[in-house]
Amino acid sequence: MGAGAAAGLGVAVVGVPVLLGTLGFTATGIAPGSIGAWMMSAAATANGGGVAAGSLVATLQSLGAAGLSMAAKAALTAGGVLAAAVL
């Protein structure tokens, strides 16, 4: 179980930032041509030209730019450990 918990921790804390970057949510902004850019375009179109604060796109970009807070890392760690324990 300890190895599973460690794997869950690694996937959660390391995997989420990697996934955000892969989707195009980076420290320098949303990468052109990425899934994140498509999401931002769709959100802006739906909202009359702007992306609403607190929306999924805004939240993902914030995480991509600033990284995960300690609270987010703790929550992801708990979720990763739980998933590893279940598997």
C-alpha positions, -999 to 999 in steps of 0.1 A, spaced: 0 0 0 29 24 7 42 21 -29 7 27 -42 4 58 -20 37 71 -33 26 65 -68 -6 83 -62 12 112 -48 36 114 -77 9 112 -103 -12 138 -86 14 164 -77 36 160 -108 11 148 -133 -14 177 -130 11 204 -139 24 183 -168 -12 178 -180 -20 215 -177 11 222 -198 2 196 -224 -33 211 -227 -16 245 -234 -20 263 -200 15 275 -194 34 300 -172 36 324 -201 -1 321 -212 -22 298 -233 -2 282 -261 -14 291 -296 -31 261 -314 -35 241 -281 -66 226 -266 -65 255 -241 -66 280 -269 -97 262 -284 -113 262 -249 -106 299 -245 -120 307 -279 -152 288 -272 -156 304 -238 -150 339 -252 -175 332 -280 -201 320 -255 -196 351 -233 -197 378 -259 -159 382 -263 -145 377 -229 -136 348 -206 -154 350 -173 -134 352 -141 -137 320 -122 -146 300 -153 -129 266 -161 -106 282 -186 -96 311 -162 -90 286 -134 -69 263 -156 -48 292 -169 -43 304 -133 -31 270 -123 -9 268 -154 7 302 -147 11 301 -109 13 264 -102 -6 245 -76 -12 259 -41 -3 238 -11 -41 232 -5 -44 220 -41 -14 197 -37 -28 183 -5 -62 176 -21 -46 160 -52 -23 139 -29 -53 127 -10 -72 119 -42 -41 102 -56 -36 81 -25 -73 72 -24 -72 61 -61 -40 41 -55 -56 24 -25 -87 15 -45 -67 1 -74 
